[in-house]
Amino acid sequence: MLDQLRANKGGIITYVFLFAIIIVFVVSFGPGSFDKGCNAGQAPAWAAKVNGQEVGASEYEQSYANLLRNFQAQAGPSFSRELAEQLGLPGMAMTQVVERALLVQEARRQGLTVPDEELARTIAAQPGFQVAGKFDKEGYQRTVAASYGSAERFERRVREDLVVQRLLAGLRQTIKVPEAEVKEAWTADHDRVALRFVRFPLAAAEAEVKRPTAAEAAAFAVKESARVEQAYQDGAARFDQPKKVRVRHLLAKVAGTDDAPAKRKIEALAARVAQGEDFAKLAREASEDDSTKDRGGDLGYVAEGLVEKPFADAAFGLAAGKVSAPVRTSAGWHLVKVDEVVPAKKVPLAEARAVLAPELLLKDRAAALVAERAAAALKGLQGGKSLDALFPSDSAKDAKEKKVALRLGGQPVLPESTGPVTGPGPFVPRIGAAPELLKAALASTGPQVLGQVFQTPQGPVVAVVESRERPDAGKYAAEREAVVQRLTTERENTTQQAWIKKLREAATVEVNPALTARTAQPGQG
């Protein structure tokens, strides 16, 4: 699910997707509905300045709230604010408001407008503004006044959304997919192959082979010094560890623009900690950070650069067991307690050799073992045996017959099936990236043994073609339109993204750091 969520992290493409529901959201929740802890307290007046034009902070808040609800609808109630920040939703929200402002500006430059009649029809058609199927004018005015301050402000927002739609619709009308490309895509969709395969996992094989002795590892380190050094460079994050601290915190959120009550609360809690009360117990009782209070405020290990600066300054300035003075961040007022300090550590190459050499030698031995097993399997297939005969599962038909699965590092090695696979992409279901395997499979004409061992990141694979399907030209006419629609949508998205990127590159954009301090924003100008 997370992969799917990450794949949807577009800018204006996400905005266009959300347009159909944006009126419902703004009516239901309004600009003040934003509930992201990092925006509590002194609310900034603006989110971004796009070519000198300010975009209100409320637009950013609304964009973030809509995104959060959309992702929660996909992922379920377990989708937390912390996960939203890991996926970059604050950055996505900022990208949306900046791109929207650019598109509104471009639409105005091109002279695009939306007639009052079209605006009225769009608003009146929204179910949230209807009673018994008819537009409820009084209810509409009451709702948008509560959410936007006035009907005029809401209507200006909807008019801008409609003009953006018109602008993008004009761009889409210029997009055509050549017939040759449609035919090629249809052919690829129907050029299918199904495989049965066995993979010999390298990780499992490491548990099967003999571990290197100290003398063997030392000899390997001398013989393969360049390889060891390369592994050291590739694993820089492993051997160059920044300082980190394990912290707990108490949070008092700020309501509105007056932070005095929250400050008084955190000062009172600080006094109780100073008198000897247990920090974790107080966090469970009084912290307003719902994501950590049940754990006694435990945030886990925190590295510099990953938390807001005032919080980091407090945490990294404390010794283990100490508690900070009250700290103000964009989330509110905190008390910070450090449970453990892990000093920065850089392991030199000379010391890392003793770790890397036996690891590399063990991997070499595992690779040799799986290569030997894969070659034997291929030989058996070429001799007429099936994968299921070569690699039976544990079973017994009666007391006289016993089939025992081959094991590698304690794990059974069993045949699997991919199901139908289309080319020419590099990925094969249940196998992963295996371009050479897929190329050989698509070159086959029917069921057969593929005559080589194929390397994959997880280990070598031997495979047989179970079935081979070729395109039936007689079905092209009936299926053509669906392919055209798919390719057109893909090209529209690509074209829109490229066009908006050019607008962004030519624009002057300033993002309010008070809204983006905790999350790096993509594509800032």
Buried (B, 14 or more C-beta within 10 A) or exposed (E): EEEEBEEBBBBBBBBBEBBEEBBBBBBEBBBBBBBBBBBBBBBBEBBBBBBEEBBBBBBBBBBBBBBBBBBBEEBEEEBBBEBBBEBBBBBBBBBBBBBBBBBBBBBEEEEBEBEEEEBEEBBBEBEBBBEEEEBBEEEBBEBBBEBBEEBEBBBEBBBBBBBBBBBBEEEBEEBEBEEEBBBEBBBBBBBBBBBBBBBBBBEBBBEBBEEBEEEBBBBBBEEBEEBBBEBBEEBEEEBEBBEBBBBBBBBBBBEEEEBEBBBEBBBEBBEBBEEEEEBBEBBBEBBBBEBBBEBBBBBEEBBBEEBBEBBBBBBBEBEEEEBBEBBBBBBBBBBBBBBEBBEEEEBEEEEBBBBBBBBBBBBBBBBEBBBEBBBEBBEBBEEEBEBEEBBBEEEEEEEEEEEEEBEBBEBBBBBBEBEBBBBEEEEBEEBEEBBEBBEBBBEBEEEEBBEBBBBBEBBBBBBBBBEBEEBEEEEBEEBBEEBBEBBBEEBBBEBBBEBBBEBBEEBEBBBBEBBBBBBEBEBBB
